[in-house]
Amino acid sequence: MEADWIWGLGGGLLIGLGGAVYLLGNGRIMGASGILGGLLDGSGKSTAAERSAFLAGVVLVPLLIGLATGRTPDTHVTGNAAVLIAAGLLVGIGTRVANGCTSGHGVCGISRLSLRGIAATAVFMLAGILTLAVLRQILGVI
């Protein structure tokens, strides 16, 4: 029986735990786009070390787990560079428009029963489902 689902479960548990630790330790919501945005636009100068440590962990921990287990996840990412660039730009724009990303709204917002977080998560999930349906089934791009 295929057991790759365990990686998703483990990752989800770690993200939830990270969000709880970040909130309890700092009194702030763990939103990756806000943490990165504060570094890039200079508004997070007073917490730059904390923000940098968080982002380093987001990148390094999966690499370390991959090295320790000898496994790397199969992401099924398209090889179409134009689609990847467009997706990255659209996600970036979406996080600015929604004032947050999936970790801020989806993980931390829903767990706090934030109506804004619940609404934002519902909208971006619906947009993602519709986008995938159109790009895969109608246009055949992915």
Contact map, one row per residue, 1 for C-alpha under 8 A:
1110000000000000000000000000000000000000000000000000000000000000000000000000000000000000000000000000000000000000000000000000000000000000000000
1111100000000000000000000000000000000000000000000000000000000000000000000000000000000000000000000000000000000000000000000000000000000000000000
1111110000000000000000000000000000000000000000000000000000000000000000000000000000000000000000000000000000000000000000000000000000000000000000
0111111100000000000000000000000000000000000000000000000000000000000000000000000000000000000000000000000000000000000000000000000000000000000000
0111111110000000000000000000000000000000000000000000000000000000000000000000000000000000000000000000000000000000000000000000000000000000000000
0011111111000000000000000000000000000000000000000000000000000000000000000000000000000000000000000000000000000000000000000000000000000000000000
0001111111100000000000000000000000000000000000000000000000000000000000000000000000000000000000000000000000000000000000000000000000000000000000
0001111111110000000000000000000000000000000000000000000000000000000000000000000000000000000000000000000000000000000000000000000000000000000000
0000111111111000000000000000000000000000000000000000000000000000000000000000000000000000000000000000000000000000000000000000000000000000000000
0000011111111100000000000000000000000000000000000000000000000000000000000000000000000000000000000000000000000000000000000000000000000000000000
0000001111111110000000000000000000000000000000000000000000000000000000000000000000000000000000000000000000000000000000000000000000000000000000
0000000111111111000000000000000000000000000000000000000000000000000000000000000000000000000000000000000000000000000000000000000000000000000000
0000000011111111100000000000000000000000000000000000000000000000000000000000000000000000000000000000000000000000000000000000000000000000000000
0000000001111111110000000000000000000000000000000000000000000000000000000000000000000000000000000000000000000000000000000000000000000000000000
0000000000111111111000000000000000000000000000000000000000000000000000000000000000000000000000000000000000100000000000000000000000000000000000
0000000000011111111100000000000000000000000000000000000000000000000000000000000000000000000000000000000000110000000000000000000000000000000000
0000000000001111111110000000000000000000000000000000000000000000000000000000000000000000000000000000000000000000000000000000000000000000000000
0000000000000111111111000000010000000000000000000000000000000000000000000000000000000000000000000000000000000000000000000000000000000000000000
0000000000000011111111100000110000000000000000000000000000000000000000000000000000000000000000000000000000110000000000000000000000000000000000
0000000000000001111111110000000000000000000000000000000000000000000000000000000000000000000000000000000000010000000000000000000000000000000000
0000000000000000111111111000000000000000000000000000000000000000000000000000000000000000000000000000000000000000000000000000000000000000000000
0000000000000000011111111111110000000000000000000000000000000000000000000000000000000000000000000000000000000000000000000000000000000000000000
0000000000000000001111111111110000000000000000000000000000000000000000000000000000000000000000000000000000000000000000000000000000000000000000
0000000000000000000111111111000000000000000000000000000000000000000000000000000000000000000000000000000000000000000000000000000000000000000000
0000000000000000000011111110000000000000000000000000000000000000000000000000000000000000000000000000000000000000000000000000000000000000000000
0000000000000000000001111111000000000000000000000000000000000000000000000000000000000000000000000000000000000000000000000000000000000000000000
0000000000000000000001111111100000000000000000000000000000000000000000000000000000000000000000000000000000000000000000000000000000000000000000
0000000000000000000001110111110000000000000000000000000000000000000000000000000000000000000000000000000000000000000000000000000000000000000000
0000000000000000001001100011111000000000000000000000000000000000000000000000000000000000000000000000000100010000000000000000000000000000000000
0000000000000000011001100001111100100000000000000000000000000000000000000000000000000000000000000000001100010000000000000000000000000000000000
0000000000000000000000000000111111100000000000000000000000000000000000000000000000000000000000000001111110010000000000000000000000000000000000
0000000000000000000000000000011111110000000000000000001000000000000000000000000000000000000000000000101100000000000000000000000000000000000000
0000000000000000000000000000001111111000000000000000000000000000000000000000000000000000000000100001100000000000000000000000000000000000000000
0000000000000000000000000000001111111100000000000000000000000000000000000000000000000000000000000001000000000000000000000000000000000000000000
0000000000000000000000000000011111111110000100000010001000000000000000000000000000000000000000000000000000000000000000000000000000000000000000
0000000000000000000000000000000111111111000000000010001000000000000000000000000000000000000000000000000000000000000000000000000000000000000000
0000000000000000000000000000000011111111100000000000000000000000000000000000000000000000000000000000000000000000000000000000000000000000000000
0000000000000000000000000000000001111111111110000000000000000000000000000000000000000000000000000000000000000000000000000000000000000000000000
0000000000000000000000000000000000111111111110010011000000000000000000000000000000000000000000000000000000000000000000000000000000000000000000
0000000000000000000000000000000000011111111000000000000000000000000000000000000000000000000000000000000000000000000000000000000000000000000000
0000000000000000000000000000000000001111111100000000000000000000000000000000000000000000000000000000000000000000000000000000000000000000000000
0000000000000000000000000000000000000111111110000000000000000000000000000000000000000000000000000000000000000000000000000000000000000000000000
0000000000000000000000000000000000000111111110000000000000000000000000000000000000000000000000000000000000000000000000000000000000000000000000
0000000000000000000000000000000000100110111111110010000000000000000000000000000000000000000000000000000000000000000000000000000000000000000000
0000000000000000000000000000000000000110011111110000000000000000000000000000000000000000000000000000000000000000000000000000000000000000000000
0000000000000000000000000000000000000000000111110000000000000000000000000000000000000000000000000000000000000000000000000000000000000000000000
0000000000000000000000000000000000000000000111111110000000000000000000000000000000000000000000000000000000000000000000000000000000000000000000
0000000000000000000000000000000000000010000111111111000000000000000000000000000000000000000000000000000000000000000000000000000000000000000000
0000000000000000000000000000000000000000000000111111100000000000000000000000000000000000000000000000000000000000000000000000000000000000000000
0000000000000000000000000000000000000000000000111111110000000000000000000000000000000000000000000000000000000000000000000000000000000000000000
0000000000000000000000000000000000110010000100111111111000000000000000000000000000000000000000000000000000000000000000000000000000000000000000
0000000000000000000000000000000000000010000000011111111100000000000000000000000000000000000000000000000000000000000000000000000000000000000000
0000000000000000000000000000000000000000000000001111111110000000000000000000000000000000000000000000000000000000000000000000000000000000000000
0000000000000000000000000000000000000000000000000111111111000000000000000000000000000000000000000000000000000000000000000000000000000000000000
0000000000000000000000000000000100110000000000000011111111100000000000000000000000000000000000000000000000000000000000000000000000000000000000
0000000000000000000000000000000000000000000000000001111111110000000000000000000000000000000000000000000000000000000000000000000000000000000000
0000000000000000000000000000000000000000000000000000111111111000000000000000000000000000000000000000000000000000000000000000000000000000000000
0000000000000000000000000000000000000000000000000000011111111100000000000000000000000000000000000000000000000000000000000000000000000000000000
0000000000000000000000000000000000000000000000000000001111111110000000000000000000000000000000000000000000000000000000000000000000000000000000
0000000000000000000000000000000000000000000000000000000111111111000000000000000000000000000000000000000000000000000000000000000000000000000000
0000000000000000000000000000000000000000000000000000000011111111100000000000000000000000000000000000000000000000000000000000000000000000000000
0000000000000000000000000000000000000000000000000000000001111111110000000000000000000000000000000000000000000000000000000000000000000000000000
0000000000000000000000000000000000000000000000000000000000111111111000000000000000000000000000000000000000000000000000000000000000000000000000
0000000000000000000000000000000000000000000000000000000000011111111100000000000000000000000000000000000000000000000000000000000000000000000000
0000000000000000000000000000000000000000000000000000000000001111111110000000000000000000000000000000000000000000000000000000000000000000000000
0000000000000000000000000000000000000000000000000000000000000111111111110000000000000000000000000000000000000000000000000000000000000000000000
0000000000000000000000000000000000000000000000000000000000000011111111100000000000000000000000000000000000000000000000000000000000000000000000
0000000000000000000000000000000000000000000000000000000000000001111111000000000000000000000000000000000000000000000000000000000000000000000000
0000000000000000000000000000000000000000000000000000000000000000111111100000000000000000000000000000000000000000000000000000000000000000000000
0000000000000000000000000000000000000000000000000000000000000000011111110000000000000000000000000000000000000000000000000000000000000000000000
0000000000000000000000000000000000000000000000000000000000000000011011111000000000000000000000000000000000000000000000000000000000000000000000
0000000000000000000000000000000000000000000000000000000000000000010001111100000000000000000000000000000000000000000000000000000000000000000000
0000000000000000000000000000000000000000000000000000000000000000000000111110000000000000000000000000000000000000000000000000000000000000000000
0000000000000000000000000000000000000000000000000000000000000000000000011111000000000000000000000000000000000000000000000000000000000000000000
0000000000000000000000000000000000000000000000000000000000000000000000001111100000000000000000000000000000000000000000000000000000000000000000
0000000000000000000000000000000000000000000000000000000000000000000000000111110000000000000000000000000000000000000000000000000000000000000000
0000000000000000000000000000000000000000000000000000000000000000000000000011111000000000000000000000000000000000000000000000000000000000000000
0000000000000000000000000000000000000000000000000000000000000000000000000001111110110000000000000000000000000000000000000000000000000000000001
0000000000000000000000000000000000000000000000000000000000000000000000000000111110000000000000000000000000000000000000000000000000000000000000
0000000000000000000000000000000000000000000000000000000000000000000000000000011111110000000000000000000000000000000000000000000000000000000000
0000000000000000000000000000000000000000000000000000000000000000000000000000011111111000000000000000000000000000000000000000000000000000000000
0000000000000000000000000000000000000000000000000000000000000000000000000000000111111100000000000000000000000000000000000000000000000000000000
0000000000000000000000000000000000000000000000000000000000000000000000000000010111111110000000000000000000000000000000000000000000000000000000
0000000000000000000000000000000000000000000000000000000000000000000000000000010111111111000000000000000000000000000000000000000000000000000000
0000000000000000000000000000000000000000000000000000000000000000000000000000000011111111100000000000000000000000000000000000000000000000000000
0000000000000000000000000000000000000000000000000000000000000000000000000000000001111111110000000000000000000000000000000000000000000000000000
0000000000000000000000000000000000000000000000000000000000000000000000000000000000111111111000000000000000000000000000000000000000000000000000
0000000000000000000000000000000000000000000000000000000000000000000000000000000000011111111100000000000000000000000000000000000000000000000000
0000000000000000000000000000000000000000000000000000000000000000000000000000000000001111111110000000000000000000000000000000000000000000000000
0000000000000000000000000000000000000000000000000000000000000000000000000000000000000111111111000000000000000000000000000000000000000000000000
0000000000000000000000000000000000000000000000000000000000000000000000000000000000000011111111100000000000000000000000000000000000000000000000
0000000000000000000000000000000000000000000000000000000000000000000000000000000000000001111111110000000000000000000000000000000000000000000000
0000000000000000000000000000000000000000000000000000000000000000000000000000000000000000111111111000000000000000000000000000000000000000000000
0000000000000000000000000000000000000000000000000000000000000000000000000000000000000000011111111100100000000000000000000000000000000000000000
0000000000000000000000000000000010000000000000000000000000000000000000000000000000000000001111111111100000000000000000000000000000000000000000
0000000000000000000000000000000000000000000000000000000000000000000000000000000000000000000111111111000000000000000000000000000000000000000000
0000000000000000000000000000000000000000000000000000000000000000000000000000000000000000000011111111000000000000000000000000000000000000000000
0000000000000000000000000000000000000000000000000000000000000000000000000000000000000000000001111111100000000000000000010000000000000000000000
0000000000000000000000000000000000000000000000000000000000000000000000000000000000000000000000111111100000000000000000000000000000000000000000
0000000000000000000000000000001011000000000000000000000000000000000000000000000000000000000000111111111110000000000000000000000000000000000000
0000000000000000000000000000001110000000000000000000000000000000000000000000000000000000000001100111111111000000000000000000000000000000000000
0000000000000000000000000000001000000000000000000000000000000000000000000000000000000000000000000001111111100000000000001000000000000000000000
0000000000000000000000000000011100000000000000000000000000000000000000000000000000000000000000000001111111110000000000000000000000000000000000
0000000000000000000000000000111100000000000000000000000000000000000000000000000000000000000000000001111111111000000010000000000000000000000000
0000000000000000000000000000001000000000000000000000000000000000000000000000000000000000000000000001111111111100000111011000000000000000000000
0000000000000000000000000000000000000000000000000000000000000000000000000000000000000000000000000000111111111110000011011000000000000000000000
0000000000000011001000000000000000000000000000000000000000000000000000000000000000000000000000000000011111111110000000000000000000000000000000
0000000000000001001100000000111000000000000000000000000000000000000000000000000000000000000000000000001111111111000010000000000000000000000000
0000000000000000000000000000000000000000000000000000000000000000000000000000000000000000000000000000000111111111111111000000000000000000000000
0000000000000000000000000000000000000000000000000000000000000000000000000000000000000000000000000000000011111111111011000000000000000000000000
0000000000000000000000000000000000000000000000000000000000000000000000000000000000000000000000000000000001111111110000000000000000000000000000
0000000000000000000000000000000000000000000000000000000000000000000000000000000000000000000000000000000000011111110000000000000000000000000000
0000000000000000000000000000000000000000000000000000000000000000000000000000000000000000000000000000000000001111111011000000000000000000000000
0000000000000000000000000000000000000000000000000000000000000000000000000000000000000000000000000000000000001111111111000000000000000000000000
0000000000000000000000000000000000000000000000000000000000000000000000000000000000000000000000000000000000001100111111100000000000000000000000
0000000000000000000000000000000000000000000000000000000000000000000000000000000000000000000000000000000010001000011111110000000000000000000000
0000000000000000000000000000000000000000000000000000000000000000000000000000000000000000000000000000000111011100111111111000000000000000000000
0000000000000000000000000000000000000000000000000000000000000000000000000000000000000000000000000000000011001100111111111100000000000000000000
0000000000000000000000000000000000000000000000000000000000000000000000000000000000000000000000000000000000000000001111111110000000000000000000
0000000000000000000000000000000000000000000000000000000000000000000000000000000000000000000000000100000011000000000111111111000000000000000000
0000000000000000000000000000000000000000000000000000000000000000000000000000000000000000000000000000010011000000000011111111100000000000000000
0000000000000000000000000000000000000000000000000000000000000000000000000000000000000000000000000000000000000000000001111111110000000000000000
0000000000000000000000000000000000000000000000000000000000000000000000000000000000000000000000000000000000000000000000111111111000000000000000
0000000000000000000000000000000000000000000000000000000000000000000000000000000000000000000000000000000000000000000000011111111100000000000000
0000000000000000000000000000000000000000000000000000000000000000000000000000000000000000000000000000000000000000000000001111111110000000000000
0000000000000000000000000000000000000000000000000000000000000000000000000000000000000000000000000000000000000000000000000111111111000000000000
0000000000000000000000000000000000000000000000000000000000000000000000000000000000000000000000000000000000000000000000000011111111100000000000
0000000000000000000000000000000000000000000000000000000000000000000000000000000000000000000000000000000000000000000000000001111111110000000000
0000000000000000000000000000000000000000000000000000000000000000000000000000000000000000000000000000000000000000000000000000111111111000000000
0000000000000000000000000000000000000000000000000000000000000000000000000000000000000000000000000000000000000000000000000000011111111100000000
0000000000000000000000000000000000000000000000000000000000000000000000000000000000000000000000000000000000000000000000000000001111111110000000
0000000000000000000000000000000000000000000000000000000000000000000000000000000000000000000000000000000000000000000000000000000111111111100000
0000000000000000000000000000000000000000000000000000000000000000000000000000000000000000000000000000000000000000000000000000000011111111110000
0000000000000000000000000000000000000000000000000000000000000000000000000000000000000000000000000000000000000000000000000000000001111111111000
0000000000000000000000000000000000000000000000000000000000000000000000000000000000000000000000000000000000000000000000000000000000111111111111
0000000000000000000000000000000000000000000000000000000000000000000000000000000000000000000000000000000000000000000000000000000000011111111111
0000000000000000000000000000000000000000000000000000000000000000000000000000000000000000000000000000000000000000000000000000000000011111111100
0000000000000000000000000000000000000000000000000000000000000000000000000000000000000000000000000000000000000000000000000000000000001111111100
0000000000000000000000000000000000000000000000000000000000000000000000000000000000000000000000000000000000000000000000000000000000000111111110
0000000000000000000000000000000000000000000000000000000000000000000000000000000000000000000000000000000000000000000000000000000000000011111111
0000000000000000000000000000000000000000000000000000000000000000000000000000000000000000000000000000000000000000000000000000000000000011001111
0000000000000000000000000000000000000000000000000000000000000000000000000000010000000000000000000000000000000000000000000000000000000011000111
